[in-house]
Amino acid sequence: MIRIPPLHGLRFAFGTLTVLPVPVTRWDRVAARAGMLCAPLAGVVVGGTAGLLGAAALVAGAGPLLAAVCAAAVPAVLTRGLHLDGLADTADGLGSGKPAAEALRIMKQSDIGPFGVITLVLVLLAQVAALAEAYGGSWERGALAAAVSATAARLALTLAARRGIPAARPEGLGAAVAGVVPVRGALAVAVAVAAAAAAGGALSATYGAVRAAAAVVVAAAAAELLLRHCVRRFGGVTGDVFGGLAETAGTAALVVLSLG
């Protein structure tokens, strides 16, 4: 079994999933496996930054809505909008109703169609509304919601990169990471993320362990449903599909944390 130092995995995760100046020193499937297993750690950094910015805005006198906008903007900035772009392209591909090859061609185009625009608007509205609800409770609730959401979003990438999920194209980021993660490894990371969310919810006395863990579980389930649909429609995953999965999971987590 080929082993790779954890540092290469962290570099792959942060170098490909964020705009942080982290050099990717290895670009092969072994490094990709380690990187996708480390993907939720990138989510912790992105979500933690988002949560703290929203909290800072709230402490500075901004209302919950403005704090939510600040928090929602951070993941977009730290990924150069990559996941949002993937969500829009995936929506256009699915909404086109075309055969797989034609749908993939539509997704690869640089413009955004009506399905993509509508999906982006609704998803961003849902994210801001849920974060506003959280920050309306307290800055701690808002910060934890942002952190859990971003981490669950990157967990969806780990789960989607598991073995048995094919790539829809022979090139691109989707092909580089498709099927690289052992199923047991993906499940272990999922359990670790849910446990960490539960601990955060319990220790911060904001959501409670059960609701925080449930947010991760529901996020993973929502992403899994979209993943299976995309595999049926496109024949596998692409970089755009990975972006769509991340946004779907992150939004689902926020919705769960905003309920009740």
C-alpha positions in Angstrom: 0.0 0.0 0.0 1.4 3.4 -1.0 1.5 5.9 1.8 1.9 9.6 1.4 2.9 12.2 4.1 -0.1 14.0 5.5 1.4 17.3 4.5 0.9 16.4 0.8 -2.7 15.8 1.5 -3.2 19.1 3.2 -1.4 20.9 0.4 -3.6 19.2 -2.1 -6.8 20.0 -0.2 -6.0 23.7 0.5 -4.3 24.2 -2.9 -7.2 22.9 -4.9 -10.2 23.8 -2.8 -9.2 27.3 -1.6 -7.4 30.4 -3.0 -5.0 30.3 -0.1 -1.4 30.4 -1.4 -0.6 26.7 -0.7 1.5 25.0 -3.4 0.4 21.6 -4.5 3.7 19.6 -4.6 2.2 16.4 -5.9 -0.6 15.9 -8.5 -1.4 12.3 -8.7 -4.1 9.9 -7.5 -2.2 9.1 -4.3 -2.0 12.7 -3.4 -5.6 13.2 -4.5 -6.7 10.5 -2.1 -5.0 12.1 0.8 -6.2 15.5 -0.2 -9.9 14.5 -0.5 -9.7 12.9 2.9 -8.4 16.2 4.3 -11.1 18.2 2.5 -13.2 18.9 5.6 -10.2 20.5 7.2 -10.2 23.1 4.5 -13.9 23.6 5.3 -13.0 24.2 8.9 -10.7 27.1 7.9 -13.2 28.5 5.4 -16.1 28.2 7.7 -14.3 29.4 10.7 -13.2 32.5 8.8 -16.7 33.1 7.6 -18.2 32.7 11.1 -15.8 35.0 12.7 -16.3 37.7 10.0 -20.0 37.5 10.5 -19.6 37.6 14.3 -17.3 40.7 14.0 -19.9 42.5 11.9 -22.5 41.7 14.5 -20.3 42.9 17.4 -19.5 46.1 15.4 -23.2 46.9 15.3 -24.4 45.3 12.1 -27.8 43.5 12.1 -28.1 39.8 11.7 -28.9 40.1 8.0 -25.7 42.0 7.2 -23.7 39.7 9.3 -25.1 36.8 7.4 -24.2 38.4 4.1 -20.6 38.8 5.3 -20.4 35.2 6.4 -21.9 33.9 3.2 -19.5 35.9 1.1 -16.4 34.4 2.6 -16.7 30.9 1.1 -17.3 32.4 -2.3 -14.2 34.6 -2.0 -12.0 31.9 -0.6 -12.9 29.6 -3.5 -13.1 32.3 -6.2 -16.8 31.2 -6.6 -15.7 27.8 -7.9 -18.4 25.9 -6.0 -21.1 28.3 -6.9 -20.0 28.2 -10.6 -20.2 24.4 -10.4 -23.6 24.5 -8.9 -24.9 26.8 -11.7 -23.3 24.6 -14.4 -24.7 21.4 -12.8 -28.2 23.0 -12.7 -27.9 23.9 -16.4 -26.8 20.4 -17.3 -29.6 18.7 -15.3 -32.2 21.2 -16.4 -31.4 20.9 -20.1 -33.0 17.5 -20.4 -30.3 16.6 -23.0 -28.4 13.3 -23.3 -25.3 13.0 -21.2 -22.8 14.1 -23.8 -24.8 17.2 -24.8 -25.5 18.0 -21.1 -21.8 17.8 -20.3 -21.1 20.2 -23.3 -23.6 22.7 -21.9 -21.9 22.5 -18.4 -18.5 23.2 -19.9 -19.7 26.5 -21.6 -18.6 29.7 -19.9 -22.0 31.3 -19.8 -24.7 30.5 -17.2 -28.2 29.6 -18.4 -31.6 30.2 -16.7 -31.5 27.1 -14.6 -28.1 28.1 -13.2 -29.2 31.6 -12.4 -32.4 30.5 -10.7 -30.5 27.9 -8.7 -27.8 30.3 -7.6 -30.4 32.9 -6.5 -32.4 30.5 -4.5 -29.4 28.8 -2.9 -27.8 32.1 -1.9 -31.0 33.4 -0.5 -31.5 30.2 1.6 -27.9 30.5 2.9 -28.2 34.1 3.9 -31.7 33.6 5.4 -30.5 30.6 7.5 -27.3 32.5 8.6 -29.4 35.5 9.5 -31.6 33.3 11.7 -28.5 32.0 13.4 -26.8 35.4 13.9 -30.2 36.6 15.2 -29.8 34.2 18.1 -26.2 35.1 19.0 -22.8 35.5 17.3 -21.8 32.1 18.7 -24.7 30.5 16.9 -23.9 32.2 13.7 -20.2 31.4 13.8 -20.9 27.7 14.6 -23.5 27.5 11.8 -21.0 28.9 9.3 -18.3 26.5 10.4 -20.5 23.4 10.4 -21.9 24.3 7.0 -18.5 24.8 5.3 -17.1 21.6 6.8 -20.2 19.6 5.8 -19.8 21.0 2.3 -16.2 19.7 2.0 -17.3 16.4 3.6 -19.6 16.0 0.6 -16.5 16.1 -1.6 -14.8 13.4 0.4 -17.8 11.2 0.1 -18.3 11.9 -3.6 -14.7 10.9 -4.3 -15.1 7.4 -2.9 -14.4 4.3 -4.9 -17.2 3.2 -7.2 -18.1 6.7 -8.4 -16.8 7.2 -11.9 -15.7 10.3 -13.7 -17.9 11.6 -16.5 -15.0 13.0 -18.4 -11.4 11.7 -18.8 -9.9 15.1 -17.9 -10.4 17.8 -15.3 -10.4 17.9 -11.5 -13.4 15.5 -11.4 -11.3 12.9 -13.2 -8.3 13.5 -11.0 -10.2 12.8 -7.8 -13.0 10.5 -8.8 -12.8 7.1 -7.1 -9.7 7.8 -5.1 -11.0 7.6 -1.6 -11.6 4.2 0.0 -15.2 3.7 1.2 -14.1 3.0 4.8 -11.9 6.1 4.8 -14.8 8.2 3.5 -17.1 6.9 6.2 -14.5 7.4 8.9 -14.1 11.0 7.9 -17.9 11.4 7.9 -18.2 10.0 11.5 -15.4 12.3 12.6 -17.0 15.4 11.1 -20.4 14.5 12.7 -18.7 13.9 16.0 -16.8 17.2 15.8 -20.0 19.1 15.0 -21.8 17.4 17.9 -19.0 18.4 20.2 -19.1 22.0 19.0 -22.9 22.2 19.4 -22.7 20.8 22.9 -19.7 22.7 24.2 -20.9 26.1 22.9 -24.4 25.5 24.3 -25.9 26.8 21.0 -27.5 24.0 19.0 -26.9 20.9 21.1 -25.0 17.8 20.0 -28.0 16.1 18.3 -28.9 19.0 16.1 -25.4 19.9 15.1 -24.7 16.2 14.2 -28.0 16.0 12.4 -27.0 19.0 10.2 -24.0 17.0 9.0 -26.0 13.9 8.4 -28.7 15.7 6.5 -26.1 17.6 4.5 -24.4 14.3 3.5 -27.8 12.7 2.6 -28.8 15.7 0.4 -25.5 15.6 -1.4 -25.7 11.9 -1.9 -29.1 12.2 -3.6 -27.8 14.8 -6.0 -24.6 12.7 -6.6 -26.7 9.6 -7.6 -28.8 11.7 -9.9 -25.8 13.2 -11.5 -24.2 9.8 -12.0 -27.3 8.5 -13.7 -27.6 11.6 -15.9 -24.0 12.3 -16.8 -22.4 8.9 -16.3 -20.2 10.1 -13.5 -18.9 13.2 -11.7 -17.2 16.3 -13.0 -15.5 19.3 -11.2 -18.8 21.1 -11.7 -20.7 18.3 -10.0 -18.3 18.4 -7.0 -19.0 22.2 -6.7 -22.8 21.6 -6.8 -22.5 18.9 -4.2 -20.6 21.2 -1.8 -23.1 24.0 -2.1 -26.0 21.6 -1.7 -24.6 20.1 1.4 -23.6 23.4 2.9 -27.1 24.8 2.3 -28.8 21.7 3.8 -26.7 22.0 6.9 -27.7 25.6 7.4 -31.4 24.9 6.9 -31.3 22.2 9.6 -29.5 24.6 12.0 -32.0 27.3 11.3 -35.1 25.2 12.1 -36.7 25.5 15.5 
